[in-house]
Amino acid sequence: MTAAVGPQPATTEPPAAGPQRARVMLYCRAGGADRDRVVEAYHEISRSLAGTPGMLGNELLRDVLDPESFVVLSEWESLEAFRSWESGSQHRGTTSPLRPFQDHSRGRPFGLYGVDAAY
């Protein structure tokens, strides 16, 4: 038996099963004085979510080219952890301060992404 030499064909196998970190993006839009309200709501919600099982952290991002556009990016240890929190009774009440600012122009005001690769 001889060992294969040279480039090996790329594998098309799906990623290994198991917990996959997840990132959730909530798109918000606010102009004028409402921009400060988005920042305040973000801090209020973040304080309430401190210690939430499975949540690794979150950030408030503002579009440099469109200062009325915001994204709240949260990172979760797994999609299952996020879904468990999302289906819980406190989800709606805790996140309600940002609800008036959700940007529905994309069709839905959020994105849910699994991490396939990272360096």
MONOR-V900352 format. One record per residue. N is the residue number from 1. RES is the residue in one letter. SS is DSSP state (hx for helix, st for strand, lp for the rest). Layout:
BEGIN
n->{N;N}
res->{RES;RES}
ss->{SS;SS}
END
This chain:
BEGIN
n->{1;2;3;4;5;6;7;8;9;10;11;12;13;14;15;16;17;18;19;20;21;22;23;24;25;26;27;28;29;30;31;32;33;34;35;36;37;38;39;40;41;42;43;44;45;46;47;48;49;50;51;52;53;54;55;56;57;58;59;60;61;62;63;64;65;66;67;68;69;70;71;72;73;74;75;76;77;78;79;80;81;82;83;84;85;86;87;88;89;90;91;92;93;94;95;96;97;98;99;100;101;102;103;104;105;106;107;108;109;110;111;112;113;114;115;116;117;118;119}
res->{M;T;A;A;V;G;P;Q;P;A;T;T;E;P;P;A;A;G;P;Q;R;A;R;V;M;L;Y;C;R;A;G;G;A;D;R;D;R;V;V;E;A;Y;H;E;I;S;R;S;L;A;G;T;P;G;M;L;G;N;E;L;L;R;D;V;L;D;P;E;S;F;V;V;L;S;E;W;E;S;L;E;A;F;R;S;W;E;S;G;S;Q;H;R;G;T;T;S;P;L;R;P;F;Q;D;H;S;R;G;R;P;F;G;L;Y;G;V;D;A;A;Y}
ss->{lp;lp;lp;lp;lp;lp;lp;lp;lp;lp;lp;lp;lp;lp;lp;lp;lp;lp;lp;lp;lp;st;st;st;st;st;st;st;st;lp;lp;lp;lp;hx;hx;hx;hx;hx;hx;hx;hx;hx;hx;hx;hx;hx;hx;hx;hx;lp;lp;lp;lp;lp;st;st;st;st;st;st;st;st;lp;lp;lp;lp;lp;lp;st;st;st;st;st;st;st;st;lp;lp;hx;hx;hx;hx;hx;hx;hx;hx;lp;lp;lp;lp;hx;hx;hx;hx;hx;hx;hx;hx;hx;lp;lp;st;lp;hx;hx;hx;lp;lp;lp;st;st;st;st;st;lp;lp;lp;lp;lp}
END
